[in-house]
Amino acid sequence: MQIIKPILFSALLLSAAAHAHVTLEQPEAPAGSPYKAVLRIGHGCEGSATTRVSVILPPGFRGAKPVPKPGWTLALRREKLATPYESHGRSVTEELAEVSWTASSEASYLQDDWYDEFALRGSLPATPGTLWFKVKQTCVKGEWDWSEVPASGSSSKGLKAPAVRLELRPTAP
């Protein structure tokens, strides 16, 4: 029986790793608050090193600013807003829509056996609910497109490559 337990434990760990996905360090936050999205990358693409991580920001995530990473180049894509808003006394007419970190050299690749975090900060919408960060993970061989969202509700159960979910809870009175 002593031998079976370690084997069973190892099998469970391998099974969990095979189904791992991109996650948030803090998967829940108060609506209307500042938020630092720390996206955790726990594996590559079926044994292949990660060379690029791209994040499509959810609507309503305002004033986003990415954290640069040594050895990685940042690329930003902005979009015009349908409805401008005021921030610090000025009208904001466009917003950051996508952030990409690309490894500058092979020495900076995120190997399949390694773990790393990619972060950005912004302000959350005032209304409680669910936000989805769609992440594309590009590797030396292959890619993961973590962009599936449920047709209804906020459960990602049953999705092969779920987008990263952030639950916005009501602000305490």
C-alpha positions as CSV (number, residue, x, y, z in Angstrom):
1,M,0.0,0.0,0.0
2,Q,2.9,2.4,0.7
3,I,4.1,2.1,-2.9
4,I,0.6,2.7,-4.4
5,K,0.1,6.1,-2.6
6,P,3.2,7.8,-4.1
7,I,2.3,6.4,-7.6
8,L,-1.3,7.6,-7.3
9,F,-0.2,11.0,-6.0
10,S,2.3,11.4,-9.0
11,A,-0.4,10.4,-11.4
12,L,-2.8,13.0,-10.0
13,L,-0.1,15.7,-10.3
14,L,0.7,14.8,-13.9
15,S,-3.0,14.8,-14.7
16,A,-3.5,18.2,-13.1
17,A,-0.5,19.6,-15.0
18,A,-1.8,18.3,-18.3
19,H,-5.0,20.2,-17.8
20,A,-3.5,23.4,-16.3
21,H,-4.2,26.7,-17.8
22,V,-3.3,30.4,-17.4
23,T,-4.6,31.7,-14.1
24,L,-4.8,34.9,-12.1
25,E,-2.9,35.3,-8.9
26,Q,-6.1,37.1,-7.5
27,P,-9.1,35.6,-9.3
28,E,-11.6,37.9,-7.4
29,A,-11.6,41.6,-6.7
30,P,-14.0,44.4,-5.6
31,A,-15.9,46.1,-8.5
32,G,-14.7,49.6,-9.1
33,S,-11.3,49.1,-7.6
34,P,-7.7,49.4,-8.9
35,Y,-6.5,45.9,-9.9
36,K,-3.1,44.3,-10.7
37,A,-3.7,41.3,-13.0
38,V,-0.9,38.8,-12.5
39,L,-1.3,36.1,-15.2
40,R,0.5,32.9,-14.2
41,I,1.9,30.7,-17.0
42,G,2.6,27.2,-15.6
43,H,3.6,25.3,-18.8
44,G,4.5,25.7,-22.4
45,C,2.8,24.0,-25.4
46,E,3.1,20.2,-25.1
47,G,6.8,20.4,-24.0
48,S,7.7,23.4,-26.1
49,A,9.0,26.7,-24.6
50,T,6.8,29.9,-24.6
51,T,8.1,32.7,-26.7
52,R,5.1,35.1,-26.6
53,V,2.2,35.9,-24.3
54,S,-0.6,38.2,-25.7
55,V,-3.6,39.4,-23.6
56,I,-6.8,40.9,-25.0
57,L,-8.1,43.1,-22.2
58,P,-11.8,42.8,-21.2
59,P,-14.1,45.8,-22.0
60,G,-14.3,48.1,-19.0
61,F,-10.7,47.4,-17.7
62,R,-9.6,51.1,-17.8
63,G,-6.2,52.8,-17.7
64,A,-4.3,49.6,-18.2
65,K,-0.5,49.7,-17.9
66,P,1.7,46.6,-18.4
67,V,4.7,45.7,-16.3
68,P,7.8,45.3,-18.5
69,K,9.9,42.1,-18.1
70,P,13.6,41.9,-18.6
71,G,14.4,39.9,-21.7
72,W,10.9,40.5,-23.2
73,T,9.7,43.2,-25.6
74,L,6.4,44.9,-25.0
75,A,3.9,45.6,-27.8
76,L,0.7,47.5,-27.2
77,R,-2.5,47.8,-29.3
78,R,-4.9,50.6,-28.5
79,E,-8.6,51.0,-29.7
80,K,-10.9,54.0,-29.9
81,L,-13.7,53.9,-27.3
82,A,-17.3,54.0,-28.3
83,T,-18.0,56.2,-25.2
84,P,-15.1,58.4,-24.0
85,Y,-14.7,58.9,-20.2
86,E,-13.0,61.5,-17.9
87,S,-9.9,60.6,-16.0
88,H,-7.8,63.0,-14.0
89,G,-9.4,66.0,-15.7
90,R,-8.9,64.8,-19.3
91,S,-11.1,63.0,-21.8
92,V,-10.0,59.5,-22.6
93,T,-11.0,58.5,-26.2
94,E,-8.9,55.4,-26.7
95,E,-7.8,52.5,-24.4
96,L,-5.2,49.8,-24.3
97,A,-6.9,46.7,-25.9
98,E,-4.1,44.2,-26.1
99,V,-0.6,43.7,-24.6
100,S,2.0,41.3,-25.9
101,W,5.3,40.2,-24.3
102,T,7.7,38.6,-26.8
103,A,11.0,36.9,-25.7
104,S,13.9,39.0,-27.0
105,S,16.1,35.9,-27.5
106,E,16.2,32.2,-27.0
107,A,17.8,32.7,-23.6
108,S,14.6,34.5,-22.5
109,Y,12.2,31.8,-23.6
110,L,9.9,30.5,-20.8
111,Q,10.8,26.8,-20.8
112,D,8.0,24.2,-20.4
113,D,9.4,23.1,-17.0
114,W,9.4,26.7,-15.7
115,Y,6.8,29.0,-14.3
116,D,6.5,32.8,-14.7
117,E,4.1,35.7,-14.3
118,F,3.1,38.5,-16.7
119,A,1.4,41.5,-15.0
120,L,-0.5,44.7,-15.8
121,R,-2.6,47.0,-13.8
122,G,-5.8,49.0,-14.4
123,S,-9.2,50.0,-12.9
124,L,-12.1,47.6,-12.8
125,P,-15.7,48.4,-13.8
126,A,-18.0,49.5,-11.0
127,T,-20.6,46.8,-11.7
128,P,-20.1,43.3,-10.2
129,G,-19.8,40.4,-12.6
130,T,-17.3,38.5,-14.6
131,L,-14.4,39.8,-16.7
132,W,-12.5,37.5,-19.2
133,F,-8.9,38.1,-20.1
134,K,-8.2,36.2,-23.4
135,V,-4.6,35.0,-23.5
136,K,-2.7,33.6,-26.5
137,Q,0.4,31.7,-25.5
138,T,2.8,31.2,-28.5
139,C,5.6,28.6,-28.2
140,V,8.5,27.4,-30.3
141,K,6.2,24.6,-31.5
142,G,2.5,25.3,-31.3
143,E,0.3,27.6,-29.3
144,W,-2.5,27.8,-26.8
145,D,-5.4,30.2,-27.4
146,W,-6.9,30.6,-23.9
147,S,-10.0,32.5,-25.1
148,E,-13.0,30.2,-24.7
149,V,-15.8,31.8,-22.6
150,P,-19.0,30.0,-21.6
151,A,-22.1,30.7,-23.6
152,S,-23.8,31.7,-20.3
153,G,-22.8,32.1,-16.7
154,S,-19.3,32.2,-15.4
155,S,-18.2,28.6,-15.1
156,S,-15.4,27.5,-17.4
157,K,-16.0,23.8,-16.6
158,G,-15.8,21.7,-19.7
159,L,-13.9,24.3,-21.8
160,K,-10.6,23.0,-23.3
161,A,-8.8,26.4,-23.3
162,P,-10.8,28.8,-21.1
163,A,-10.1,32.5,-21.0
164,V,-8.8,33.8,-17.7
165,R,-11.8,34.6,-15.4
166,L,-11.9,37.5,-12.9
167,E,-14.9,37.7,-10.6
168,L,-15.9,41.2,-9.6
169,R,-17.7,41.2,-6.2
170,P,-19.8,44.0,-4.8
171,T,-17.9,46.7,-2.9
172,A,-18.4,46.4,0.8
173,P,-20.5,49.3,2.2
